[in-house]
Amino acid sequence: MLISGGVDSAVAAYRLMEQGHDLHLFYIRIGMDNGEGDCAADEDIEMCSLIARKYNLPFEVVSLHQEYWDNVMEYALQTVKQGLTPNPDIMCNKMIKFGYFEERWGHEFDMTATGHYASTLTGDDGLKYLATAVDPVKDQTDFLARISYSQLSHLMFPLGDIPKSDVRRIATETRMPNAFRKDSQGICFLGKINYNDFIRRHLGEKKGPIIEIETGRKIGEHKGFWFHTIGQRKGLGLSGGPWYVVKKNVRDNVVYVSNGYDTEKQYGKTIHTDEMHWITRNPMNDDQQTMNIAFKNRHMPEFISGKLIHLSDNEYVIESDRQVQGIAPGQFAVIYDSCGKICYGSAVITGRNVVI
């Protein structure tokens, strides 16, 4: 059982024990990017130790510090440098939690469990599929959409069938030491580290103009295009808003914005993707070019319906049934069945314009 110090993984462990499973708790430690320790991690480990003692469970702290910075954060920095929007959480799950951890420790156990809000189901073909959690607000299948079938086959998600309110209730009733601890909001293991501070430390600052795209008028300055993402509204420091980032010129360090809540410049219906990854299998038949789907282009509770169109190899286009806000190249389009129950996989949004 991967445990974080938060209430979700603690209740997940409790539910597994109630079901009769024999648990061994693990905490994955990642230090700061300067190689120093992390105070937040020390607090987490102390909380994990309390949970382990409360239920008399074996507990280990394992380090994947170098692997995390060499893979996940290097990916994030390289993606940002290209003017794209990374998703470190998706890569962290694929590379660290269910990658290096599984290779070194997890494979020795029957299953690996986490506190993710997700579930699994067995299809008519007898294969295991990643499925959404009953709590749509907390569902985290989009963060798991790059894992492999072999990784999925070894996973259990004890919280997939209950809402977050039940998790808090169970934690309170069982008097867990972290029952009232706030949920973490950081990126994967980064915890309390400010994302902009992390980017600034590695990429620095470089002033550039903020341009209103409709008029070409300079209306402000930014400190580097790498601090901004398509669809961003907050943190621009502009008056007379709302202003949305709608385009970036990486070569000239220019950020383009558009004004108003319903500006057409922040919406689109056609999303070009590449590097499609199917978790279990490709749900489209060999002779099938289109499929009705639900999808998400960022972490959010609601699904968007549309059609998935196969162009060639791993290249696909999503034709949305409605206008989609903030289509950010570099982010992942997560593909679900039309009911929003099964998460089939994901593809990288390219930002390329295509005509269907």
SEVO-279438 format. One line per 8 residues: number of its first residue (from 1); for each residue x negated, y negated, z of C-alpha. Coordinates in Angstrom, 1 decimal. Each point is the difference from the previous one (the first is absolute). Layout:
<recs>
NUM) X/Y/Z ~ ...
</recs>
This chain:
<recs>
1) 0.0/0.0/0.0 ~ -1.4/-3.4/-1.1 ~ 0.7/-2.4/2.8 ~ -0.5/-3.8/-0.1 ~ 0.9/-1.3/3.5 ~ 3.3/-1.3/-1.3 ~ 3.5/1.2/1.0 ~ 0.7/1.7/-3.3
9) -2.8/2.6/0.0 ~ 0.6/0.6/3.8 ~ 3.6/0.8/-0.5 ~ -0.9/2.2/-3.1 ~ -2.3/2.0/2.2 ~ 2.7/0.3/2.7 ~ 2.5/1.3/-2.5 ~ -2.4/2.6/-1.3
17) -0.6/1.2/3.5 ~ 3.7/0.3/0.6 ~ 0.2/2.2/-3.1 ~ -2.6/2.3/1.5 ~ -3.1/-1.0/-2.1 ~ -3.5/0.2/1.5 ~ -1.6/-3.4/-0.5 ~ -3.5/-1.4/-0.2
25) -0.1/-3.8/-0.1 ~ -2.5/-2.0/-2.1 ~ -0.7/-3.7/-0.2 ~ -1.9/-1.2/-3.1 ~ -2.4/-2.9/1.0 ~ -1.0/-2.7/-2.4 ~ -2.3/-2.8/1.2 ~ -0.2/-3.5/-1.2
33) -1.6/-0.8/-3.4 ~ -3.1/-1.3/1.7 ~ -0.5/3.4/1.6 ~ 1.0/-1.1/3.4 ~ 2.7/1.5/2.2 ~ 3.7/-1.0/-0.1 ~ 1.7/-1.1/3.3 ~ 3.4/0.9/-1.5
41) -1.3/3.5/-0.6 ~ -1.1/0.3/3.7 ~ 3.5/-0.9/1.1 ~ 1.5/2.6/-2.4 ~ -2.3/2.7/1.2 ~ 0.8/-0.7/3.6 ~ 3.7/0.3/-0.9 ~ -0.6/3.2/-1.9
49) -1.9/1.4/3.0 ~ 3.0/-0.8/2.3 ~ 2.3/1.9/-2.4 ~ -2.3/3.0/-0.1 ~ -0.3/0.1/3.8 ~ 3.7/-0.4/0.4 ~ 0.7/3.1/-2.1 ~ -3.3/1.9/0.8
57) -1.0/0.0/-3.7 ~ -3.6/0.2/-1.4 ~ -1.0/-3.4/-1.5 ~ -3.0/-0.9/-2.2 ~ -1.2/-3.3/-1.4 ~ -1.6/0.4/-3.4 ~ -1.8/-2.6/-2.1 ~ 0.4/-0.7/-3.7
65) -1.4/-3.5/0.1 ~ -2.4/0.2/-2.9 ~ 2.5/2.0/-2.2 ~ 2.7/-2.7/0.6 ~ -2.2/-2.9/-0.9 ~ -1.6/1.7/-3.0 ~ 3.3/1.1/-1.4 ~ 3.1/-1.9/1.2
73) -1.4/-3.5/0.6 ~ -2.4/0.1/-2.9 ~ 3.0/0.8/-2.2 ~ 1.9/-2.9/1.5 ~ -2.9/-2.5/-0.5 ~ -0.6/1.1/-3.6 ~ 3.7/-0.2/-0.8 ~ 0.3/-3.5/1.5
81) -3.1/-1.1/-1.9 ~ 1.8/0.9/-3.3 ~ 2.9/-2.2/1.0 ~ 2.2/3.0/0.7 ~ 2.0/0.9/3.1 ~ -1.3/3.1/1.9 ~ 1.9/2.3/2.3 ~ -2.5/1.3/2.6
89) 2.6/1.9/1.9 ~ 0.7/2.3/-2.9 ~ -3.7/0.6/-0.6 ~ -0.6/0.5/3.8 ~ 2.6/2.8/0.1 ~ -1.4/1.7/-3.1 ~ -3.7/-0.3/0.7 ~ -0.3/-0.1/3.8
97) 2.9/1.4/2.0 ~ 0.8/2.8/-2.5 ~ -3.4/0.0/-1.8 ~ -3.1/0.0/2.2 ~ 1.9/0.9/3.2 ~ 1.5/3.0/-1.6 ~ -3.3/1.2/-1.5 ~ -1.8/-0.3/3.3
105) 2.6/0.8/2.7 ~ 3.5/0.4/-1.2 ~ -0.5/3.0/-2.2 ~ -0.8/2.1/3.1 ~ 3.6/-0.3/1.2 ~ 3.3/1.4/-1.4 ~ 1.4/-3.5/-0.7 ~ -0.9/-3.7/0.5
113) 2.8/-2.2/1.4 ~ 0.2/-3.8/0.1 ~ 2.5/-2.6/1.2 ~ 0.8/-1.2/-3.5 ~ 3.7/-0.6/-0.7 ~ 0.3/2.5/-2.8 ~ 1.2/3.6/-0.5 ~ -0.4/2.9/-2.3
121) 2.4/2.4/-1.8 ~ -0.2/3.1/-2.1 ~ 1.3/-0.4/-3.6 ~ 1.9/2.5/-2.1 ~ -3.3/1.0/-1.5 ~ -1.3/1.0/3.4 ~ -2.6/-2.8/0.2 ~ -0.4/-2.5/2.8
129) 1.0/-3.6/-0.6 ~ -0.6/-3.3/1.8 ~ 3.4/-1.3/1.1 ~ 1.1/-3.3/1.6 ~ 0.8/-0.5/3.7 ~ 3.5/-0.5/1.3 ~ -1.0/-3.5/1.2 ~ -0.2/-2.1/-3.2
137) -1.6/-3.0/1.7 ~ -2.9/2.1/1.4 ~ -0.4/2.5/-2.9 ~ -3.7/0.3/-0.9 ~ 0.1/2.3/-3.0 ~ -1.3/-2.9/-2.2 ~ -3.3/0.1/2.1 ~ -0.3/3.7/-0.7
145) 0.7/-0.1/-3.7 ~ -3.7/0.8/-1.1 ~ -0.5/3.1/2.1 ~ -0.6/3.3/-1.8 ~ 2.2/3.1/0.1 ~ -2.6/1.9/2.0 ~ 0.0/-2.9/2.6 ~ 3.8/0.0/0.1
153) 0.2/3.7/0.5 ~ -1.9/-0.3/3.2 ~ 2.0/-2.8/1.5 ~ 2.9/-0.4/2.5 ~ 1.9/-3.2/0.7 ~ 2.0/0.5/3.3 ~ 1.6/-3.4/-0.2 ~ 1.6/0.3/-3.4
161) 3.5/1.0/1.3 ~ 0.4/-2.7/2.7 ~ 0.3/-3.8/0.0 ~ -2.5/-2.3/1.7 ~ 2.6/-0.8/2.8 ~ -0.1/3.7/1.0 ~ -3.8/-0.1/0.1 ~ 0.1/-2.8/2.5
169) 2.7/1.7/2.0 ~ -1.9/3.3/0.2 ~ -3.2/-1.9/1.1 ~ 1.9/-1.8/2.7 ~ 1.9/3.1/1.3 ~ -3.2/2.0/0.2 ~ -1.9/-2.9/1.6 ~ -2.8/-0.2/-2.5
177) -2.7/-2.5/0.8 ~ 0.4/-1.7/-3.3 ~ 3.9/0.0/-0.1 ~ 0.1/-3.8/-0.3 ~ -3.2/-0.6/-1.9 ~ 0.4/-2.2/-3.1 ~ -0.3/1.6/-3.4 ~ -3.3/-0.7/-1.8
185) 0.2/-2.3/-3.0 ~ -3.5/0.3/-1.3 ~ -1.3/1.7/-3.1 ~ -0.5/3.7/0.8 ~ -2.9/0.2/2.5 ~ -0.8/-3.7/-0.2 ~ 2.5/-0.7/2.7 ~ -0.4/-3.6/1.3
193) -2.5/-1.1/-2.6 ~ 1.4/-2.9/-2.1 ~ 0.0/1.0/-3.6 ~ -0.9/-3.5/-1.3 ~ -2.9/0.0/2.5 ~ -1.2/3.3/-1.4 ~ 0.2/-1.2/-3.6 ~ -1.8/-3.3/0.9
201) -2.8/1.9/1.8 ~ -0.7/2.0/-3.1 ~ 0.9/-2.2/-2.9 ~ -0.4/-3.5/1.5 ~ 2.0/-3.0/-1.2 ~ 0.1/-1.9/-3.3 ~ 2.3/-2.9/-0.4 ~ 2.2/-0.1/-3.1
209) 3.1/-1.7/-1.3 ~ 3.6/1.0/0.7 ~ 2.0/-0.8/-3.2 ~ 3.7/-0.2/-0.6 ~ 0.4/2.4/-2.9 ~ 2.9/-1.8/-1.6 ~ -1.7/-3.5/-0.2 ~ -3.7/0.8/0.2
217) -0.2/-2.5/2.9 ~ -2.5/0.5/2.8 ~ 1.9/0.0/3.3 ~ -2.5/1.3/2.5 ~ -3.2/1.9/0.6 ~ -0.7/3.6/1.1 ~ -3.1/1.6/1.5 ~ -0.4/2.8/-2.5
225) 2.4/1.9/-2.2 ~ -0.8/3.2/2.0 ~ 2.0/-1.3/3.0 ~ 3.2/-0.1/-2.1 ~ 2.3/2.7/-1.6 ~ 2.8/-0.1/-2.5 ~ 3.3/-0.7/1.7 ~ -1.6/-1.7/3.0
233) 2.0/-2.8/1.6 ~ -1.6/-0.7/3.4 ~ -3.5/-1.4/0.6 ~ -0.2/-2.2/-3.0 ~ 0.0/-3.3/2.0 ~ 2.3/-1.8/-2.5 ~ 2.9/-2.3/0.8 ~ 3.3/-0.1/-1.8
241) 0.3/3.8/-0.2 ~ 0.7/2.8/-0.2 ~ -3.0/0.6/-2.3 ~ -0.8/3.4/-1.4 ~ -3.3/1.3/-1.4 ~ 0.9/1.1/-3.5 ~ -3.4/0.4/-1.8 ~ -3.8/-0.1/0.6
249) -2.9/-0.9/-2.3 ~ -2.8/2.0/1.5 ~ -2.7/-1.4/-2.4 ~ 0.7/-3.7/0.9 ~ 1.2/0.6/3.6 ~ 3.5/-1.5/-0.7 ~ 3.2/0.9/1.9 ~ 3.3/-0.8/-1.8
257) 3.2/-0.6/2.0 ~ 3.7/-0.5/-0.8 ~ 2.5/-1.9/2.1 ~ 3.5/1.0/1.3 ~ 1.7/3.0/1.5 ~ 1.2/1.4/-3.4 ~ -2.8/-1.0/-2.3 ~ 0.0/2.5/-2.9
265) -3.8/0.0/0.0 ~ -0.1/2.2/3.2 ~ 2.2/2.7/-1.6 ~ -0.3/2.7/-2.6 ~ 1.8/3.1/-1.1 ~ -2.7/1.9/-1.8 ~ -2.9/1.5/2.0 ~ -2.9/1.5/-1.9
273) -2.0/2.6/2.0 ~ -3.0/2.3/-0.4 ~ -1.7/2.7/2.0 ~ 3.3/1.8/0.8 ~ -0.4/2.5/2.8 ~ 2.6/2.7/0.6 ~ -0.2/1.5/3.5 ~ 1.7/3.4/-0.6
281) 0.5/0.1/-3.7 ~ 1.2/-2.2/-2.9 ~ 3.8/0.0/0.2 ~ 0.3/-0.8/-3.7 ~ 0.2/2.8/-2.5 ~ -2.6/0.2/-2.8 ~ 2.5/-1.3/-2.6 ~ 1.5/-2.6/2.3
289) -0.9/-3.7/-0.6 ~ 2.2/-1.7/2.6 ~ 1.4/0.7/3.4 ~ 2.3/-1.8/2.4 ~ -1.9/-0.9/3.2 ~ 0.0/-2.1/3.1 ~ -3.2/-1.9/0.7 ~ -1.8/-2.5/2.3
297) -2.6/-2.5/-1.1 ~ -1.0/-0.9/3.6 ~ 0.9/1.2/3.5 ~ 3.7/-0.8/0.6 ~ 3.1/1.9/1.2 ~ 2.0/-0.2/-3.1 ~ -0.5/1.9/-3.3 ~ 0.3/-1.4/-3.5
305) 1.6/2.1/-2.7 ~ -1.3/0.2/-3.5 ~ -1.4/2.3/-2.7 ~ -3.5/1.5/-0.2 ~ -1.3/0.1/-3.6 ~ -3.0/2.1/-1.0 ~ -2.4/-1.6/-2.4 ~ -3.1/2.2/-0.1
313) -2.0/2.1/2.4 ~ 0.3/-1.7/3.5 ~ 1.4/-3.3/-1.5 ~ 3.6/-0.8/0.8 ~ 2.4/-2.9/0.0 ~ 2.7/-0.7/2.5 ~ 3.0/-1.8/-1.4 ~ 1.8/-1.3/3.0
321) 3.8/-0.4/0.2 ~ -0.4/-3.4/1.7 ~ -2.6/-2.7/0.2 ~ -2.9/0.9/2.2 ~ -1.8/-2.6/2.1 ~ -3.8/-0.2/0.4 ~ -1.3/2.6/-2.4 ~ -3.7/0.0/1.1
329) -2.6/1.7/-2.2 ~ -2.1/2.5/2.1 ~ 2.9/0.9/2.2 ~ 1.7/3.4/-0.3 ~ 3.4/0.7/-1.5 ~ 1.4/2.8/2.1 ~ 2.3/2.4/-1.9 ~ 3.0/1.7/1.6
337) 2.8/2.1/-1.3 ~ 3.1/-2.0/-0.9 ~ 1.5/0.6/3.5 ~ -3.1/-1.3/1.8 ~ -0.4/3.3/1.8 ~ -3.1/1.6/-1.6 ~ -3.3/-2.0/-0.4 ~ -1.5/1.4/-3.2
345) -3.2/-2.1/0.0 ~ -1.3/-3.4/-1.1 ~ -1.8/-1.9/-2.7 ~ -2.1/-3.2/0.0 ~ 1.7/-3.1/-1.3 ~ -2.2/-1.5/-2.8 ~ 1.8/-3.3/-0.7 ~ -0.2/0.7/-3.7
353) 2.8/-1.4/-2.1 ~ 1.9/2.7/-2.0 ~ 3.1/-0.2/-2.2 ~ 2.3/3.0/0.3
</recs>
